[in-house]
Every structure is written in C-alpha cells, then in structure tokens.
C-alpha cells in the first residue's frame, strides 16, 4: 500500500468518529495525527498537550505554535509525574508510569469535552524499537494509534508531514527531560530544572542536536556528530563550563562520541529508556593507572 493510500485510510478512519483528542507533543508523529484529524473532522479534532516538570518550556511553546500552524484547537492540561513514587524511582518502567499519568489526563480532558476517542502518535516502527514500556500504557488504556493501525512508518510520517507543509517534518525526536537521567538515579525537580536550563545554554549557542545528561552532578554533554567540531572550540568549552557550573553541576564533560539516543540506558530507546541494570557510575571512584605514585 502506498503512503498516500495509508494516509487516506487514516483520514477515513478518523472521519467515522464523532471527535478525536490527539495527545500532542508538537513532534512530527503527533503533528501528523493532528493534521489528519483536523483534515478529517475539522473542529471536532482537538490537540492536547500535557504540561509537567519533564516538558521543557520551549517544547510547550513549540507545541502551541505547531497547533496554530495546523489550525487545530489546542488545549493544555497539567499534571506532575513527581507525584508518583514509582516514576521518581526511575526504574526500567519509568516511561510506563509517566505515559499512564499523561494519557489519564488526556482522557479526563476528552470526557470534559464530550470526546470519546483519544489518539496518539505511535507509528509502525515504534513497537520494534527496543524495550518501550510506554507502549504498554497505550494498549492498557485503549488509546487509538492511527499511524500504527495503518502501518505508517517513521519515514512515511515525515513524508506526510512534508505533504502537509508542516515545519516539523524534519524535526528530530525530543524526549522528555527525565530521559537525561540515568536509570536508577531518582528523578527530582532540581535535576529536571538544571537539565532544562543547561540545554537552553546550548540552544542559545545555535546547536540543534544535543543532550545534557545528568550523572548525579556530572553534566555529560552530547552534541550531534555534525556539530561536534564547533563544540571543541576552546572559547565554547570555557563559556559552557562556566554556565553549567553556575547551574549547580560539579563537573562538566563533553562526550566525544557525540549525541545518540538512549545513551544513559543501553538497549532502550530514548523515549523509553530502560535496561536490566541501571547505568549509574561514580566516575570519580574509578582507580585509573598513573605514571607515578
């Protein structure tokens, strides 16, 4: 089946519904679902973004902008993952706990608006992308995943986004802030806040592909390999070290492998970081060989 045929199948599916609330992050997947829903049922489609401590303020602003670009009504609900001890513990099911709470708020908003269908942006590539506990929440809550149901892959999602003229067609994945904290290290508001402010420092300096990983006070900066040469500049190093130290990081490092998803939890995707063993190491406890005593 062609991408166009799949797209029309999704539109037909959504057109049969009295209304649809789309769990909307402003990323390319949820934006395509929102665009298809708005195309199919007009004002009966609503995009809904959940605001919490793990969502960077810049991403909330971006979601509002993209919803306006699509022309779809945009609602914002609020909740706190930090109210859940299971989430704060940051074990391998962190994303399951987060997605359950987030989607729960979506269903509450949908009931408030008299909408019977809640959709998300899970695409056909997601189930095979490693351990994804967040998808379990999607299944348990009976969330409708039109991209997945009609076999639309990530590449096809971007193709559809481009057809709609969406500015996020080539936008890279942007996982929540808790994905920057290694599995097994508790998620706190302090850590989330300093990660968000640290990444704002890199964004202000023109970088587009990056993460700041918080290893219990050690900031590990990952920069997209194509942008890495710019990060090796001595002036950049001095400025960013000073800025992140001021934010409360004890040590600031640059990962020479560059940015890659899931690097704090090998074997898992960044949006659902997990692994059988937590990757939290006190790098200052390691005894390295030296030339002298």
DOMAR-963913 format. One record per residue (C-alpha): residue in three letters; x negated, y negated, z. Coordinates in Angstrom, 2 decimals. Each point is the difference from the previous one (the first is absolute). Example, Ala and Ser with C-alpha at 12.3 -4.5 7.8 and 13.67 -1.06 7.14 Angstrom:
% residues 2
[rec ALA [-12.30 4.50 7.80]]
[rec SER [-1.37 -3.44 -0.66]]
END
This chain:
% residues 293
[rec UNK [0.00 0.00 0.00]]
[rec UNK [-1.36 -3.44 -0.89]]
[rec UNK [-0.53 -2.74 2.55]]
[rec UNK [2.81 -1.98 -1.59]]
[rec UNK [2.38 2.97 0.32]]
[rec UNK [-0.93 0.46 3.66]]
[rec UNK [0.53 -3.70 0.62]]
[rec UNK [3.47 0.16 -1.53]]
[rec UNK [0.81 3.08 2.08]]
[rec UNK [-0.87 -1.91 3.19]]
[rec UNK [2.15 -2.94 -1.10]]
[rec UNK [2.92 2.33 -0.70]]
[rec UNK [-0.44 1.67 3.39]]
[rec UNK [-0.02 -3.34 1.81]]
[rec UNK [2.90 -1.36 -2.07]]
[rec UNK [2.23 2.75 1.45]]
[rec UNK [-0.54 -1.32 3.53]]
[rec UNK [2.11 -2.64 1.71]]
[rec UNK [-3.14 -1.68 1.26]]
[rec UNK [-3.64 0.67 0.79]]
[rec UNK [-2.39 -1.36 2.61]]
[rec UNK [-3.61 0.39 -1.11]]
[rec UNK [-2.74 0.37 2.62]]
[rec UNK [-2.15 -2.75 -1.45]]
[rec UNK [-3.67 -0.68 0.67]]
[rec UNK [-0.66 -2.09 -3.10]]
[rec UNK [-2.36 2.67 -1.32]]
[rec UNK [0.41 1.32 -3.53]]
[rec UNK [2.04 3.11 0.91]]
[rec UNK [2.68 -1.69 2.09]]
[rec UNK [0.03 -2.97 -2.40]]
[rec UNK [0.83 2.27 -2.92]]
[rec UNK [2.80 1.67 1.97]]
[rec UNK [1.32 -3.45 0.96]]
[rec UNK [-0.15 -1.18 -3.62]]
[rec UNK [1.80 3.13 -1.24]]
[rec UNK [2.65 -0.30 2.72]]
[rec UNK [0.59 -3.68 -0.74]]
[rec UNK [0.16 0.81 -3.69]]
[rec UNK [2.54 2.77 0.64]]
[rec UNK [2.33 -1.49 2.64]]
[rec UNK [-0.89 -3.69 0.20]]
[rec UNK [0.95 -1.69 3.28]]
[rec UNK [0.88 3.35 1.58]]
[rec UNK [-3.73 0.70 0.20]]
[rec UNK [-1.97 -1.35 2.98]]
[rec UNK [-3.75 0.09 0.67]]
[rec UNK [-0.87 0.33 3.68]]
[rec UNK [-3.41 -0.51 1.60]]
[rec UNK [-0.76 1.13 3.54]]
[rec UNK [-2.14 -2.47 1.92]]
[rec UNK [-2.21 1.39 2.75]]
[rec UNK [-3.49 -0.37 1.46]]
[rec UNK [-1.45 2.29 -2.67]]
[rec UNK [1.18 -2.14 -2.92]]
[rec UNK [-2.42 -2.81 -0.91]]
[rec UNK [1.74 -3.37 -0.20]]
[rec UNK [-1.42 -0.44 -3.49]]
[rec UNK [1.78 3.19 -1.12]]
[rec UNK [3.32 -1.20 1.39]]
[rec UNK [-0.38 -3.24 -1.94]]
[rec UNK [-0.88 2.02 -3.10]]
[rec UNK [3.09 2.19 0.42]]
[rec UNK [2.20 -3.10 0.17]]
[rec UNK [-1.64 -1.38 -3.14]]
[rec UNK [0.40 3.23 -1.98]]
[rec UNK [3.64 0.40 1.04]]
[rec UNK [0.61 -3.50 -1.29]]
[rec UNK [-1.82 0.90 -3.22]]
[rec UNK [2.32 2.99 -0.46]]
[rec UNK [3.04 -2.06 0.92]]
[rec UNK [1.17 2.46 2.66]]
[rec UNK [1.40 -0.99 3.39]]
[rec UNK [-2.66 0.38 2.66]]
[rec UNK [0.58 0.85 3.66]]
[rec UNK [-2.58 0.25 2.79]]
[rec UNK [0.47 2.22 3.06]]
[rec UNK [-2.31 0.15 2.99]]
[rec UNK [-1.25 2.80 2.22]]
[rec UNK [-3.12 0.97 1.91]]
[rec UNK [-1.88 3.24 -0.52]]
[rec UNK [-1.81 -0.78 3.24]]
[rec UNK [3.20 0.85 1.88]]
[rec UNK [-0.71 3.63 -0.87]]
[rec UNK [-2.62 1.76 2.14]]
[rec UNK [-0.31 2.64 -2.72]]
[rec UNK [-0.96 -2.66 -2.56]]
[rec UNK [-2.43 -1.78 2.33]]
[rec UNK [-1.74 3.30 0.69]]
[rec UNK [-0.97 0.03 -3.70]]
[rec UNK [-0.08 3.74 -0.57]]
[rec UNK [0.39 1.75 -3.36]]
[rec UNK [3.75 -0.75 -0.03]]
[rec UNK [-0.31 -3.77 0.47]]
[rec UNK [1.54 -0.72 -3.40]]
[rec UNK [2.93 2.31 0.75]]
[rec UNK [0.85 -1.97 3.14]]
[rec UNK [-0.42 -3.32 -1.79]]
[rec UNK [2.09 0.99 -3.03]]
[rec UNK [2.76 1.42 2.22]]
[rec UNK [0.31 -3.31 1.88]]
[rec UNK [-0.34 -2.13 -3.11]]
[rec UNK [2.61 1.90 -1.99]]
[rec UNK [2.25 0.14 3.05]]
[rec UNK [0.16 -3.80 -0.08]]
[rec UNK [0.76 0.16 -3.72]]
[rec UNK [3.00 2.25 0.63]]
[rec UNK [1.22 -2.35 2.73]]
[rec UNK [-0.17 -2.95 -2.42]]
[rec UNK [1.70 2.05 -2.73]]
[rec UNK [2.90 0.85 2.33]]
[rec UNK [0.24 -3.67 0.99]]
[rec UNK [0.31 -0.92 -3.68]]
[rec UNK [2.38 2.83 -0.83]]
[rec UNK [-2.53 1.77 -2.22]]
[rec UNK [-0.08 3.79 0.00]]
[rec UNK [-3.30 0.63 -1.82]]
[rec UNK [-3.53 -0.72 1.18]]
[rec UNK [-2.74 0.42 -2.64]]
[rec UNK [-3.76 0.02 0.24]]
[rec UNK [-2.90 -0.11 -2.45]]
[rec UNK [-1.38 3.53 0.36]]
[rec UNK [-1.24 1.02 -3.44]]
[rec UNK [-0.63 3.41 -1.57]]
[rec UNK [-3.73 -0.07 0.81]]
[rec UNK [0.45 -0.62 3.72]]
[rec UNK [0.90 3.52 1.23]]
[rec UNK [-3.22 1.39 -1.45]]
[rec UNK [-2.24 -2.76 1.36]]
[rec UNK [-1.26 1.76 3.13]]
[rec UNK [1.63 0.23 3.41]]
[rec UNK [2.83 -2.56 0.01]]
[rec UNK [1.97 0.21 3.27]]
[rec UNK [1.96 -3.13 -0.91]]
[rec UNK [1.76 1.96 -2.74]]
[rec UNK [1.46 2.30 2.64]]
[rec UNK [1.89 -2.95 1.44]]
[rec UNK [1.34 -0.83 -3.47]]
[rec UNK [1.34 3.54 -0.36]]
[rec UNK [1.46 0.21 3.52]]
[rec UNK [1.89 -3.28 -0.36]]
[rec UNK [1.35 0.84 -3.49]]
[rec UNK [-1.55 -3.05 -1.59]]
[rec UNK [0.54 -0.12 -3.77]]
[rec UNK [-3.29 -0.01 -1.93]]
[rec UNK [1.01 -0.69 -3.64]]
[rec UNK [-3.56 -0.05 -1.36]]
[rec UNK [-0.72 3.39 1.53]]
[rec UNK [3.37 1.46 -0.98]]
[rec UNK [-0.56 -0.89 -3.65]]
[rec UNK [-3.67 0.99 -0.16]]
[rec UNK [-1.44 -3.49 -0.41]]
[rec UNK [-3.75 0.00 0.68]]
[rec UNK [-2.12 -2.89 1.26]]
[rec UNK [-1.27 -0.70 -3.50]]
[rec UNK [3.57 -0.12 -1.28]]
[rec UNK [1.01 -2.26 2.89]]
[rec UNK [-2.60 -2.52 -1.13]]
[rec UNK [1.20 0.33 -3.59]]
[rec UNK [3.58 -0.78 1.06]]
[rec UNK [-1.19 -2.89 2.16]]
[rec UNK [-1.82 -1.40 -3.01]]
[rec UNK [3.13 0.38 -2.14]]
[rec UNK [1.92 -2.04 2.58]]
[rec UNK [-2.79 -2.60 0.01]]
[rec UNK [-0.63 0.46 3.71]]
[rec UNK [-3.09 -1.77 1.30]]
[rec UNK [-0.77 3.00 2.25]]
[rec UNK [-0.35 2.46 -2.91]]
[rec UNK [-3.73 0.39 0.70]]
[rec UNK [0.09 -0.71 3.73]]
[rec UNK [-2.16 2.46 1.97]]
[rec UNK [1.50 1.96 2.89]]
[rec UNK [0.22 -1.97 3.24]]
[rec UNK [0.40 2.28 3.00]]
[rec UNK [1.14 -1.28 3.39]]
[rec UNK [-2.59 -1.41 2.40]]
[rec UNK [0.04 3.08 2.24]]
[rec UNK [-1.66 1.96 -2.83]]
[rec UNK [-3.19 -1.94 0.79]]
[rec UNK [-0.20 1.63 3.45]]
[rec UNK [-1.58 3.48 0.11]]
[rec UNK [2.27 2.85 0.97]]
[rec UNK [-0.16 0.58 3.75]]
[rec UNK [-0.78 -3.61 0.90]]
[rec UNK [3.10 -1.64 1.46]]
[rec UNK [1.83 -2.65 -2.02]]
[rec UNK [0.26 -3.27 1.92]]
[rec UNK [1.25 -3.45 -0.86]]
[rec UNK [-3.50 -1.38 0.66]]
[rec UNK [-1.59 2.35 -2.55]]
[rec UNK [2.70 -0.63 -2.61]]
[rec UNK [-0.32 -3.76 0.44]]
[rec UNK [-3.77 -0.14 -0.38]]
[rec UNK [0.12 2.31 -3.03]]
[rec UNK [2.55 -2.27 -1.68]]
[rec UNK [-2.07 -3.11 0.74]]
[rec UNK [-3.21 1.71 -1.11]]
[rec UNK [1.53 1.00 -3.33]]
[rec UNK [1.27 -3.54 -0.45]]
[rec UNK [-3.66 -1.11 0.17]]
[rec UNK [-0.84 2.26 -2.95]]
[rec UNK [3.10 -1.03 -1.93]]
[rec UNK [-0.89 -3.67 0.42]]
[rec UNK [-3.41 0.75 -1.51]]
[rec UNK [1.59 1.35 -3.17]]
[rec UNK [-0.23 3.76 0.54]]
[rec UNK [2.97 2.07 -1.19]]
[rec UNK [-0.90 3.61 0.78]]
[rec UNK [-1.08 0.42 3.62]]
[rec UNK [0.72 1.34 3.47]]
[rec UNK [-1.31 -0.82 3.46]]
[rec UNK [-0.09 3.20 2.08]]
[rec UNK [0.03 -0.44 3.77]]
[rec UNK [-2.15 2.63 1.68]]
[rec UNK [0.67 -1.11 3.58]]
[rec UNK [-1.75 -3.34 -0.33]]
[rec UNK [-2.17 0.82 -2.99]]
[rec UNK [1.30 -1.58 -3.20]]
[rec UNK [-0.77 2.12 -3.07]]
[rec UNK [0.62 -2.07 -3.10]]
[rec UNK [0.79 1.85 -3.21]]
[rec UNK [-0.10 -1.94 -3.27]]
[rec UNK [1.11 1.26 -3.40]]
[rec UNK [-3.15 1.34 -1.77]]
[rec UNK [0.49 -2.52 -2.82]]
[rec UNK [-0.10 -2.86 2.50]]
[rec UNK [-2.67 1.48 2.25]]
[rec UNK [-2.93 -1.92 -1.54]]
[rec UNK [1.61 -3.27 1.12]]
[rec UNK [0.25 1.33 3.55]]
[rec UNK [-3.73 0.72 0.07]]
[rec UNK [-0.75 -3.72 -0.16]]
[rec UNK [-1.86 -1.18 3.11]]
[rec UNK [2.16 -3.09 0.44]]
[rec UNK [3.16 2.13 -0.13]]
[rec UNK [-1.46 2.40 2.56]]
[rec UNK [-0.83 -2.79 2.43]]
[rec UNK [3.36 -1.77 -0.38]]
[rec UNK [2.12 3.14 0.34]]
[rec UNK [-2.05 1.33 2.90]]
[rec UNK [0.55 -3.28 1.85]]
[rec UNK [3.72 -0.11 -0.83]]
[rec UNK [0.72 3.59 1.05]]
[rec UNK [-2.13 -0.28 3.12]]
[rec UNK [2.09 -2.99 0.99]]
[rec UNK [3.12 2.17 -0.42]]
[rec UNK [-1.31 2.40 2.64]]
[rec UNK [-1.90 2.66 -1.93]]
[rec UNK [-3.18 1.10 1.79]]
[rec UNK [-1.75 1.09 -3.19]]
[rec UNK [0.70 -0.70 -3.68]]
[rec UNK [-1.13 2.44 -2.70]]
[rec UNK [0.35 0.31 -3.79]]
[rec UNK [0.71 3.49 -1.33]]
[rec UNK [-2.24 0.47 -3.04]]
[rec UNK [2.28 2.69 -1.43]]
[rec UNK [2.60 -2.67 -0.56]]
[rec UNK [3.76 0.06 0.47]]
[rec UNK [1.84 3.33 -0.29]]
[rec UNK [3.35 1.07 1.40]]
[rec UNK [0.26 2.21 3.04]]
[rec UNK [-3.61 -0.51 1.09]]
[rec UNK [0.83 0.02 3.70]]
[rec UNK [1.82 3.32 -0.37]]
[rec UNK [-1.58 2.27 -2.62]]
[rec UNK [2.41 2.24 -1.87]]
[rec UNK [2.94 -2.40 0.29]]
[rec UNK [1.30 -2.91 -2.02]]
[rec UNK [-0.31 -3.45 1.48]]
[rec UNK [3.74 -0.53 0.28]]
[rec UNK [0.25 3.17 2.08]]
[rec UNK [-3.46 0.40 1.51]]
[rec UNK [-0.38 3.24 1.89]]
[rec UNK [-2.35 2.86 0.60]]
[rec UNK [-0.31 2.95 2.33]]
[rec UNK [-2.77 -1.72 1.92]]
[rec UNK [-0.12 -3.71 0.85]]
[rec UNK [-2.82 -1.94 -1.61]]
[rec UNK [-1.09 -2.22 2.87]]
[rec UNK [-3.71 -0.11 0.62]]
[rec UNK [-2.02 -2.19 2.33]]
[rec UNK [-2.75 -0.81 -2.47]]
[rec UNK [-2.07 -1.60 2.75]]
[rec UNK [-0.18 3.31 1.89]]
[rec UNK [-1.76 1.78 -2.84]]
[rec UNK [-3.71 0.60 0.57]]
[rec UNK [-1.86 -0.82 -3.21]]
[rec UNK [-3.65 0.98 -0.47]]
[rec UNK [-2.50 -2.83 0.27]]
[rec UNK [-3.68 -0.38 -0.77]]
[rec UNK [-0.86 -0.85 3.57]]
[rec UNK [1.04 0.84 3.55]]
END
